Amino acid sequence: MKTRTLLTIALIGILTVCLAGPAAAQEKKTDTVQALLGTWDAQTEDGGRSLVFKFFMEKDELKGLYTGQAGESKMEDLKVEGNKATFVVKVGGDQGMVISFTAFFTGDEMTGMLSLQFGEANFTGKKRK
């Protein structure tokens, strides 16, 4: 009887941990995405380019828009892991250029790197209030 009670308690404990783990991870991811939502103004390290990133939710999916020298483009392959966001934008139409972004965000500060066929550039930004 005592062994059966201990096994039952152990099984309940294991199930609790297994079921709570994914929920806690999803909650943390939701908080991280919430921190990214909004409009961010950024500049390349040399101050030569101004960039605007707009992150928003659409039908429970994270979406984004990029605005730069060539106009506005949708973000593609947008992913968030922890405080890191990665995405790709295509500028200049079908024959245009692909720019890959990696951005790290904490509070209202953002740092990152953009990569394109001609090289790479660092950028920094701030979230609009």
C-alpha positions as CSV (number, residue, x, y, z in Angstrom):
1,M,0.0,0.0,0.0
2,K,2.8,2.4,1.0
3,T,4.7,1.6,-2.3
4,R,1.6,2.2,-4.3
5,T,1.0,5.6,-2.7
6,L,4.6,6.6,-3.3
7,L,4.4,5.6,-7.0
8,T,1.2,7.5,-7.4
9,I,2.8,10.7,-5.9
10,A,5.9,10.2,-8.1
11,L,3.7,9.8,-11.2
12,I,1.7,12.9,-10.4
13,G,4.9,14.9,-9.9
14,I,6.4,13.7,-13.2
15,L,3.2,14.6,-15.1
16,T,3.0,18.0,-13.5
17,V,6.6,18.8,-14.6
18,C,6.0,17.5,-18.1
19,L,2.8,19.3,-18.6
20,A,4.0,22.6,-17.0
21,G,7.3,22.8,-19.0
22,P,5.8,23.5,-22.5
23,A,3.3,26.0,-21.0
24,A,6.1,27.9,-19.2
25,A,8.2,27.9,-22.4
26,Q,5.3,29.2,-24.5
27,E,4.6,31.9,-21.9
28,K,8.2,33.0,-22.0
29,K,8.2,33.1,-25.9
30,T,5.0,35.2,-25.8
31,D,6.6,37.7,-23.4
32,T,9.7,37.9,-25.7
33,V,7.5,38.5,-28.8
34,Q,5.5,41.2,-26.8
35,A,8.8,43.0,-26.0
36,L,9.6,43.1,-29.7
37,L,6.2,44.4,-30.9
38,G,6.1,48.0,-32.0
39,T,8.2,50.4,-34.2
40,W,11.9,50.6,-34.0
41,D,14.1,53.4,-35.5
42,A,17.6,52.3,-36.4
43,Q,20.7,53.6,-38.1
44,T,23.8,51.8,-39.5
45,E,26.9,52.2,-37.5
46,D,28.3,54.9,-39.8
47,G,25.1,56.8,-39.7
48,G,24.7,56.4,-43.5
49,R,21.4,54.6,-43.5
50,S,18.2,55.0,-41.6
51,L,16.1,51.9,-41.0
52,V,12.6,51.4,-39.6
53,F,11.3,48.0,-38.3
54,K,7.7,47.5,-37.5
55,F,6.7,44.3,-35.7
56,F,3.1,43.4,-35.2
57,M,0.7,40.4,-34.6
58,E,-1.7,39.4,-37.4
59,K,-4.0,36.4,-36.7
60,D,-1.7,35.2,-33.9
61,E,1.4,35.3,-36.1
62,L,4.3,37.7,-35.8
63,K,4.7,39.8,-38.9
64,G,7.0,42.7,-39.8
65,L,7.6,45.6,-42.2
66,Y,11.0,47.1,-43.0
67,T,11.4,50.6,-44.4
68,G,14.7,51.8,-45.8
69,Q,16.1,53.8,-48.7
70,A,14.3,51.6,-51.3
71,G,10.9,51.9,-49.6
72,E,8.8,49.4,-47.5
73,S,9.1,45.6,-47.7
74,K,7.6,42.7,-45.8
75,M,9.8,40.8,-43.6
76,E,10.2,37.1,-44.5
77,D,11.4,34.1,-42.5
78,L,10.8,36.2,-39.3
79,K,11.9,34.2,-36.3
80,V,12.4,35.1,-32.6
81,E,14.5,33.0,-30.2
82,G,15.1,34.6,-26.8
83,N,16.0,38.2,-27.4
84,K,17.2,37.5,-31.0
85,A,15.1,38.2,-34.1
86,T,16.2,37.2,-37.6
87,F,14.5,38.0,-40.9
88,V,15.0,38.7,-44.6
89,V,13.7,41.5,-46.8
90,K,13.7,41.8,-50.5
91,V,14.1,45.3,-51.9
92,G,13.9,46.6,-55.4
93,G,11.3,44.1,-56.8
94,D,12.1,40.8,-58.4
95,Q,15.5,41.8,-59.7
96,G,16.3,43.6,-56.4
97,M,18.5,42.7,-53.5
98,V,18.1,40.4,-50.5
99,I,19.1,41.8,-47.1
100,S,19.4,39.4,-44.1
101,F,19.0,40.9,-40.6
102,T,20.0,39.6,-37.1
103,A,18.8,41.9,-34.3
104,F,19.2,41.6,-30.5
105,F,16.7,43.6,-28.4
106,T,16.6,44.4,-24.7
107,G,14.1,46.8,-23.3
108,D,13.9,49.7,-25.8
109,E,17.4,49.1,-27.3
110,M,18.3,47.1,-30.4
111,T,21.7,46.2,-31.9
112,G,22.3,44.0,-34.9
113,M,23.9,43.3,-38.3
114,L,22.5,43.4,-41.8
115,S,24.1,41.3,-44.6
116,L,23.8,41.8,-48.3
117,Q,25.7,40.9,-51.4
118,F,28.1,43.8,-51.0
119,G,29.0,43.2,-47.4
120,E,27.7,43.7,-43.8
121,A,26.9,46.6,-41.6
122,N,26.1,46.9,-37.9
123,F,23.1,48.9,-36.7
124,T,21.7,50.2,-33.5
125,G,18.2,51.3,-32.7
126,K,15.6,52.4,-30.2
127,K,11.9,51.5,-29.8
128,R,9.5,54.4,-30.4
129,K,7.5,55.4,-27.3
